[in-house]
Amino acid sequence: MSRIGKAPITVPGGVDVTIDGTTVSVKGKAGQQTRTLPATMKIELNDGLITVARPNDQPAQRALHGLTRSLLNNMVIGCAEGFTKRLELIGTGYRVQQKGKGLEINAGYSHIVPVTPIGDNNLVADGTTFINITGPSKEDVGEQAAQIRKVRKPNPYTGKGIKYSDEVIRRKAGKTAGAGK
């Protein structure tokens, strides 16, 4: 049995869950989400607990069982509390500016890189070197953070670039003078 798929999801107070066949809608203080899940999974809401059941033990159904439960759990957590990612700009002259709902990033290029929010994401420039991304969808927050990081990936030799605030950049040794003589 799938240990993840078997675990029930507790719906916290202030979160409203509506199940219509395979379409699940979740609404909370951090936002709302609607998702159509695999038709073979049986999703039930009883006394503030969401359970997911699979029809048989075929490998494909077992995989969908855990996936469906994880997607539902992320929807409930996202609508109740929201998800957050924090990015850091490291390098001389690297900075970020708030521009309406979006951002403008100066990352050492000859031009400024504009960033617009994905979905319900909220982009906030924290000072000139930090970016906070918040939103109800874990997928959208992660995708937004990955796209911003891709503007200028961290360099393993100098450490300059855009990195997650909890990311550790493994530094490489550069060339040494007189090597190979």
N, C-alpha and C positions, 0 to 999 in steps of 0.2 A: 504494500500500500504506500501511496505517496504521503510522506509525513507532512509536507507543506499543504497538499490538497485536503487532507483530513481535518486540519485545524480550522475551527470556526472563527469568523471575523466578528468582533464585538463592535457594534455601532455606538459611538459615543453620543452623549446628549447634544442637541443642537444640530445633528446631522439627519437629514431626511433621505431615505433610500426608497426608490420606487422600482419594482421589477415588473416588466411587461414582456413575458416570454423570455427571450434571450437579450433583450435590451434593458440595461440597468442605468438608472439616473440617480446621481448622488448630489445633494445640495447641502452646503454648509456655510459657515461664516467666511471661509477663505475662498469660496467660489463654487462653481457647479460643473459637473462633467456627466456626459452620457456616452455609453459605449455599448456596441453590439458584440456579444461574446459568442463563442462556438455553440451551435445549435444542439450538439449532443450532450452538453453539460446541463445538469439540473440544478438550478439556483433557487434557494428558498430563504425567506426571511421569517424567522419565528422569535418572538420575545427579544428583539434587539440583537439577534445573532444571525449572521449570514452563513449558510452552509452550501458547499458545492459537492455534488455527487456525479460520478461517471457511470456510464451504462455498462461497461465491461472492462476487462483487464488487458486489452490489447495495448501494445506499446504506444501507439499514437494517442489513444485515449488517456493513458497514464500521464503522458507529457502534457496534454491539454488540461488535465485536472489541476496540476500544480500551477500552470501558467494562468489559468482562469482565476484561481484563488488569489494569486499574487497581484494580478491586475485589479481585482476588486478591492483588495486590501490597500493598494496604492491610491485608488480612487477615494476610499473612505478617509485615509490619513490626509491626503491632499486637500480634500474639502473641509476637513476639521481643522488642520493646523497649517497646511501648505508646505512646500519644499523650498529650500534655500541652497544656493551655491554662491561661493565667494571667490573672486578672481583677483590676482595681484599683478600689477605691471612693474617689471623690474628693468631698469635701464635709464641711462641719461637721456632726458627729454621725452621719455615715454609717459604719457598722461591721458586721462580720460575726462571728458566734459559732458555734463547733462545737456541735452538738446531736446526739449519737449519731453515726450515719452521715451525717446531713444537716447543714444549716446554717440559721441564723436570721439574716436580713438586716434591718438597720435602715437604711432609705434615705430618711428624711424623711417617711414616712407616719405616720399616727396609730396604725398597727399594725405588728407585726413580720411579715416575709414568710418563711414556712418554705420550704425547698428540700430535696427528697428526690432521691437519686441515680437516674439513669436506667441501667438495665441493670447492667453490672459497673463503672460509674464509681465512683471514689473521690474524695470531696470533702474538701478540707482547708483550714481557715481558717489562713492564714499571717499571724500577727499579727492586728490588727483591721481592716486595710484591704486585704488581699490574699486571693484565693481561688485555689487550685490544683486543677485538674480533671485526673485521669489515668484512663486506661482502655484496653482493647485495641481498641475499635471507634472508628475515626475519626469515623463518623457520630454515635455516641452522645456522644462528647466534644464535638464541635462543636455538637450540638443542645442539650446541657446548658449550654454557655457562652452560646449565643444566648438561651436562656430566662432565665438569670440576668441577662444584660445588659439584657434587656427589662423587668426590674423597674423600672429607672430609667435610661433612655438618657442618654448625655452631652448636656448642654445646650451649644449652640454659643456662647451669650453668656457664661455664667458658667464653663463647663467642669466643672460638678458632675454627678455621675452614676456609673454603673458602665461601665468601658471595658476593652477588652483591654489588657494591659500594654504591648504594642508598638504600639497604635493611637495615631495623632496626631489630635487634635481640632482642626479648623480653626475658629479663633475668629472671630466676627463682631463688627463694631463696633456698639455700642449707640447709643441716641439721643444726640444732642448738644444742649446747651442753646442755644436761640435759632436753631435750624435753620429755614430757610425764611423768614426775615425779610428 
